[in-house]
Amino acid sequence: MRLSSMPLLLAVAALAACGGKPAPEQPTPQAETPAAQPRVNQDSIDAANRAAEEARKKAAADAAAADAAARAKGLAGEVASMIHFDYDKSDIRQNDQAVLDRKAAIMGANPGLRVRISGHADERGSDEYNLALGNRRAGAAKRYLEGKGVDGSRIDVISYGEERPLEQGSSEEAYAANRRDEFEITGGGDNLKAPQ
């Protein structure tokens, strides 16, 4: 054997060792068959419909939460609305009875709700007299609410007399504005429910 034929023999031996088979071909992606295309389209439509339904539900839930918050804020405003008194009187005026009736109904629907009633007077009279008058006014509103079924332990009273005028001045309009009871929510005012 000659040396020049040696590389040829090595090449033949290498081919024989590999089996002489060509490398396997990678499968080519199959095009979707016409029958698979409608299924893909329906899957896309179903996914879009599910997403739209979820978006609608979320929007409805957000709207309901916003509506509930607005109602609760409105109810809190009703609880906080003031009532007024005639000069040197602590009797609940007839037109304020409806205001107190609404407060009692809201408190009945929200058993955790607590309020503080502060009584006020105009500047006429001594400090001591006006403090006592403010106390009588706050007490009158408390007794009225208790008469409508509200537990008195949920209502605190305080008097400021003439110390916290709503309007400055010595006019009858200022006096009338300052003869009042104010109502402040002190507990349980979150997520108020409307009376049924």
C-alpha positions, 0 to 999 in steps of 0.5 A: 500500500502506498502512502498516497492512498492513505488519506483516501482510505481514512476518508472511506473509513470515516464515512463507513464509521458514520454509517453514511446516513445523511443528517436527519431533516428537521420537520417543517412547520405544518401549515394550519389545515383549513379545518383548524382555522375556524377553531383558532378564530372561535378561540380568539372570539371567545377570549375577546368575549371573556375579556369584555365580560370581565371589563363589564363586571369590573366597571359595574362593580366600580360604579356600584362602589362609587354609588355606595360611597356617594350614598354613604356620604349623603347619609353622613351629611343628613346625620350632620345637618343642624337644627335651629331654635327660637330665641331663649328656647330649647324646644324642638321646632316642628320643621326640625322634627322631620330632620331628627326623624331622618337622623333616627332612621339612619341611626336605626339602620346603622347600629354602630353609628355614634353621634355628638350633639353640640348645643349653641346659643347666640351672644345675648345673655351671660356665658353661664346662661348660654352654656346652660341653654346650649346644654338644654338644646343638645339634651332636647335633641338627644331625648327626641332621638331616644323617643324614636328608638335610638339608644341614648348611649350612642349619643353624647351631648356638649354645650358651647354656649356662645363660644363658637358662633356660626355667623359673626354679628349682632343681626337677627340673621346671625342670632338665628344662625347661632341658635342651633344644635350641631351633629357630629359622627363620632363612630361607625360612620363608614359605609352607612346603609340607608334605612329600609 
